[in-house]
Amino acid sequence: MSTDESRDVSVVLPENATIKNIREVQSCLVLNAKASQGQDHWTIDASNVQSIDTAGLQLCLALDRELKAKPVKPTWNGSKVFKRVADDLGLTQQLDGI
């Protein structure tokens, strides 16, 4: 995670965001959320994601909803795999068109 004067948070998702390592992904997101309270924009970098399943995408969607409720503006940068799986599950719109 990094923050700058514009109050921007950058979070990088791991290459594998599947049920097998969902706790690692969740821990990363929770730690960033606790460390960045008061920030008004998040960039979630999923550009290196090579494997993601429904559990991983559900966690991403939960983060997206939680941020928007604060209100925080999340921006998603997804890999081809991330985008394809989100599209297959009908979640592209919910994640702001990644």
C-alpha positions, 0 to 999 in steps of 0.5 A, spaced: 500 500 500 502 507 498 499 513 500 500 520 497 498 527 499 492 526 494 490 521 499 490 516 494 491 508 496 494 503 492 493 496 493 496 490 489 492 484 489 496 477 488 497 473 482 492 468 485 486 470 488 482 463 489 479 460 495 485 456 496 489 463 498 483 467 500 485 468 507 491 472 504 487 476 499 483 478 505 488 479 510 491 484 504 485 488 503 483 488 511 490 491 513 490 496 507 483 498 509 485 499 517 491 503 515 488 508 510 482 510 514 480 517 511 483 516 504 478 518 499 480 514 493 483 507 492 486 504 486 486 496 486 491 493 481 489 486 479 493 487 473 497 481 475 492 476 477 493 470 473 487 466 477 481 468 480 475 464 482 468 466 485 470 467 492 476 472 490 471 476 486 466 476 491 471 479 496 473 484 491 466 486 490 465 486 498 471 491 498 468 495 492 461 496 496 464 497 502 469 503 499 463 506 496 459 506 502 464 511 506 464 514 500 471 512 497 472 512 489 475 505 487 478 504 481 480 497 478 485 495 474 484 488 472 488 483 468 485 480 462 483 474 466 480 478 472 476 482 467 474 475 463 472 472 470 468 478 472 465 479 465 463 471 466 460 472 472 456 479 470 460 483 475 463 488 470 458 494 471 459 493 479 466 494 479 465 500 474 467 497 468 474 495 470 
